[in-house]
């Protein structure tokens, strides 16, 4: 049976594609065979999100796993972080959720675990499929059900001091994603007055994009926070592994500033702890972590790299500009809900608003990432190496050029023929000037974004 578009759907960290043209039930069955061949798993927890194509893909996977002799537990509608929790808390040697994370409604995909620590790379499974490395049918498979949702909620609540929480008024934008199931389950145990936005599970995403970072996606939340005089607003992406904060003034809080806020409290309790951050976080992140008595460790961009860094360095916290926050007490995996409660605990304890709490860390100006399609990614990065040859450079992820008052990172996308350009400067004027200079060196004017 021919399988179309395999290289396109098998990404660096997961699987994603347009349903049904790029990813469908037939391809899901190929994935199941490759996944079992790669992991050698015999027991798997299988969950899904609220996307319209998730039930069909889920059923195709479940049927194929049973044919392969596996014990399959249907764990129902869950956010992505619950699959990490399930892999870590229960006796499963594999765990998979059908989800396309923050991609548009026409997409679906899969995120997969091998045991409790390894995020299975989609590109590796793609190689298995193309090379015909497939598990064979075996007898003994069965499909059952398991409720992991209630213990998952308890696990999240245990990560904060519930007695320290005050009756804050917050606005939560679920974006019609899985937060619409999780927040109502948490709410009875929390003192907060929650103003809900878009809590209905709807894989069509009728109110805003699943990706909160798209232009205009958070405009309604910002207005609602100000109108309600709430202490903050909170937005989740579709599968809830990323969380974004809006301060009481309706301003977006950069995720690496939130990382510093959580790190500050953690380092009071664990002096000398290691904090993991990625290559495009603000220069303020390692500076403040050192001032707080912590040890900053920089990794390549991508949650899988942050998780690997946490495990290798036994870190106490990890975070990214994309708003993933990972915790060792969460099996070294990311959790939007634990991050939410930790920030709200800090706001509950503080005598300052959220804007002031994070404003202390905003020493520099990092501009929004710019993405451009290029015919030869490596050739373009070589232009940067050559043009800035007198500067400090590193190649942890793409190439980063550093000067005392500004820096730029130019890196290839893991999934598309794109260059991603991030610039930060001591002032906005300098950052904008240097971004223009870098884009001129790359010759990207007129190319499609």
N, C-alpha and C positions, 0 to 999 in steps of 0.2 A: 504493500500500500504506500503510495507516494505521500510524502509529508511536505507541504509547501512552506516556504519562508522561515525555515528553522534558524538560520543565523540571525535573523532580525528579532525574533521573539526571545531568544536566549540571551539575557543580559548578564552583566558582570555579577550581580548579586541575586537576581530572581528571574522570573519569566513574565513577560508582558506583551500583549499584542491585541489588535483589533479583533473583536468577536463578530462573526465567525470566520472572517476571511483569513486571519493570521493565526488565530488560536481557536480551536473548536474541540468537540468531543473526541474525534479521531486522534488529534494531536495530543490531547490529554492522556489518552491510553498509551501512546508512545512515551510520554513523560513518565507515567507510572512505572513502565517497565525499566526505563533507564534509571529512575530514582532508586528502585529496589536493587538493581544491579550495582549501583554506586555505593549505597549504604549497607546493603546486606540486611536490612531491617526485617523484622518479623511482626512487630506491633507498631501501629501508627495511629496517631490522633489526627482527625481530619475535620477541619472547620471551613467556614466560608463567611464572606461579608454579604452586604445587602444588594449588590449589583444584580441587574436583571438576568444576566447570563450565569450567575454563580450556581444556582441549583442544578442546571444541566451539566456544567463542568464538574461540579462536586459528585454528581451521580456517576458520571463516566469514570472518574478516578476511583470512587468507592468500588464500583463493579470490577474494575481491572485489578485493584489491589486484592480483592477477594479471590479472583481467578489466579493470582500469583501466590495464593496460600497464606495471605496475611490476615492477622487479627486486626480489624479496622474498627475504631470507635468514632462515631459521629458525635462531635462536640458542639455542633450547632452554629448559630449566628454569633460571631465573636469579633472583637477587634484584633488586629495583628499581634499586639503585645501579649494577648492571651495564649497564642500559640507558643511563644517563648516560655511563658509561665508553665504551660502544660508540659512542654519538653523537659523543663527543669524540675518540676514538682512531682511528676508522676513517672511510672515505670514504662516509658515509651522510648523506643530507640529511633523513632522518626516522628515528625509532626509537620503538617502542611496546612496552609490556609489558602483558599481560593480568593484572591484579591488582586486588584491593580493599583492599590495604594491611592495616590492622588491623581492618577491619570483620568482623562475624560470618560464619560459614561459609556462610550462605545468600546472601551478597553476592558480586558480582564487579564488575570495572570495568576501566579502562584509564588508564595514565599515558603521556603522549606528549611527544615532543621535535620541534621544528622546527629542524634544524641542531643545533649543539652547545650553544647558549646559551638558547634559548627553550623554556620549559615551556609546552606548548600549553594554553590555558584551555579547560576543558570547556564552559563557558557560551558561548564563542564558537562552538564546533562545534555546540552546540544551536541557536544562532541561524542558522547556515548550513543546518542540516537543515530548520528551520521555514520558512526563506525559499527553500528549494529550490536553494541554491547547492551543486550537486553535480558532481563530476567525471564525465566521460563515459567509457564503455568505449573502450579503445584496444588495438591489437595489440602484440605484443612482450613481454608480461609473462611472467615465469617465477619458479618457486619453487625455491630452492636451500637449502643448509645451510652454516653457518659455525660453527666452534668459537671462541667468544670467551672461554670459561670459563677455559682455561689462562692466556692472557695477562692476563685480569682478575685472577686470583689473583696473578700476578707483579706487576702494578701495585699491588695492595694492599700486598704485602710490601715494596715499594720505598719506602714512605712512612715507614718507621721504621728505626732502627739495630738490626738483628737481633742484632748482637754484644753489645748492651747488655742484652738480655733475660736474665733469670735463670729458673731452673726453678721458677716459682711454681705453686702449686696453686690452680686456679680452677674454679668451677662455672659451666657454661654452660647456660642454659635456652633451647633453640631453639623451644619452644612448638609443635612439629610444623610449623614454617614453614621457609622457605628457608635459614635458618642451619644446618639439619640437613644440607644439601649443602655449604655453604661452609666451615664450621668443620673438617670432616674433610679438606678439600682444603688448608687452611692448616696443620693440625696437624703434618704431617711436617717442616715447616720451622721450627717453633717449639719452644722448650725446655719449654713449660708442661705440667704434669700437668693435663689437662682432665677434669673429672668431668661427663659428659654427662647432660642431662635432656631427654627428649622430642625426640630427634633424628630420629625416623621422620617422613618427609614424609607429612602427612595433612591434607587440606583440611577434614576434619570438626572439627579442633582438639579431640581427645578429652580432653586433659589440663588445659588452661587456655584462657582466651579468647585470641584473636589479639592483642587489645589488652592489653599488660601493665599499663596503668594502671587497669583495672577492679578494683573492690574484691575482694581475696582472690587476685587472679591470681598474685601473686608470693610468696604465703605459703609454698609448698613450697620455692621457691628460697631464701628467707631461712633456713628451718630447715636446709636442706641445707648452706648455707655455714657455719653455726655447727657443725653435726655433723661436717663434714669438716675443720674448722679451716682453711678456705681463706682466701686473702688477699682474695678478693672473689667476688661472683657477678655474672653478666652475663646479661641477658635481651634478646631481640629480639622485635619484632613480626613479623607474618606475612611481610612482604616485606622485612624487615631494614633499612629505611631509618631506623629509630629503635632506639636502644640504651639500656638502663637498667642502672645499676650498683647493687649491694648491697655495703655495706662488710663488713669482717671480723666485725663485731658483728651482722650481719643487718639492718642499717638501710638504708632506701632513701636513695640519694644524689640530691638534686634536680639536674635536668639543667643548670640554669644555674650550679651550683657546679662541675659537671664541665667546663662551658665555661671557667670561670675557671682551672681547673687546667691545661687544655690551653693556654689563652692565656698563662699565666705562663711556661711553657717557651718558647713561640713568641716572646714578647717579649724573652726573654733573647738569642735569636738574631737577632731583627729589631726592634731598638729603634725606637719610633715608628710601628710598624705599626698599621693600622686593624682593629678587631675589630667585627663586626656582631652586634647582639643585637636581640631583638624587644621590643615594647611592654609585655609582661607579665613580663619578667625582673626579678629582684630589683634594687632600688636599689643593692645591693652590686656589681652587675656593672660599671656605668660608673665607680663610685668606685674599685674595685680596678684596673680597666684603666688609669685615669689614674695611679694610684699606681705601676703597673708600667711606666709610660712609654709606654703605648699611646694610641690615639685611638679612643674608643667612638663608634659610630654606631648610632642606634636606628631600627628599621623597624617597619612593621605586622606583625602576626602572620601566619604562613604561610611555608612554605619558599620558595615562588616569590618572596616579597618579600625574604627574606634573600638568596637568590641574586641578585636584581636589585641589592640593596645592595652585595653583594660585587663585582659587575661594575662598577657605577657608581663605587665608591670604591676599586677595586682592593684590596679588603680581603684580609687574610691568614688570616682565620678567621671563620666565622659560626655562630651557634647559637640554639636556641630552648628554651623551657621544655618543649616536647613531645619533646625529645631528638633533634632533627635537628642534625647537625654538618656544616657544609659547608667544603670546602677548595679553594683555587685550584688546587692541584696535582692535584685530582680534577675538573678542568674546571669549577670553581666550583660543583660539585654536592655533595650530602650523601652521607656514607658511614658506616654503622654500623660496618663492619669496620676502617676506618682509624681512627675514633675509639677503638675497642676497643684497637688496638695502640698508639696514642699514650698512652693512659692506662696500659696495662700496662708500657710502657717507662718511664714516670714512676715507677710503683710499684717497678719493678726497680731504678731508680737511687736511690730514696729510702731513708732510714733510719727512716721513719715509716710506720705503716699508712695505708690509704686514708681511714679515718675522721678521722685527724689532718690529712691533706693537704687535705681539703675543709672540715674544721671551721674552719679559719682564716678562711674566707670567709663564714661564716654569722652575719652581724651582725644580720640582721632575720628576721622571721617572716612568710612569705607563706602564707596559707591556701589550701587546695584551691579550685580554681575552682568556682563555683556556676552552674548553668545553669537558666534558667526559660523556659517557654513564655509568650509575651505576645502580645496581639492587635495591638499597634502598637509596634514596636521604637523608632521615632524619638520617639514621644510619651514613652516611658519614659526614654529618654536625656535628653530635655528636662527631665524632673523633676530629674535629677542636676545638669544645668547650672544650673538655677535655684536649687536648694537650697544648692549649694556655690558660689554666684556670687562669694563673696569670696575663693575660693582660686585658686591657679594652675591653669589648665586647658589641655589641648591636645587636638587631635582627629586625631592621627596615625592612630589606629585606635579608632573609637568615641569615647569621651570619657574622658580620664584627669584625675583631680583629685588635686593634690599638696599636702600639708602637710609641715612639717619632720619630723614624727614618724610619718606614715603616708601612704598613697596608695591610690586605688582606680581600676581601669579597668573601665568598663562598655562592652561592645562587642557588636554583632550577630554572630551566626553567619553564615558565608558560605553555608551550605547549608540552614539550618532557621530557622523563626520563633522563635529563641531569643535571650535575652540571656545573655551570659557575664560574670560578675562576679568580679573578682580583687582581693583586698585584701592589703596588706602593712603591717605596723607595726613599730615599734621593739621591741615586746614582744608576746607572744601575747595577753595580756589586752587590750591596746589594739587589736590586729588584730581580735579577736573582737568587741569592743565596736563598732568601726567597721563591721564587716561587718553586724552586726545593724542598725545605724543606716541603712546604705545599703539593705538589704533592706526596711526599714520605709518608707523614702522611695519605693521602687519599688512597695510594696504587694504583694509577691510571696507573702506568707504564704498558704498554702492553694492556691496555683496548682501545677499539675503540673510536676514537674521533667523 
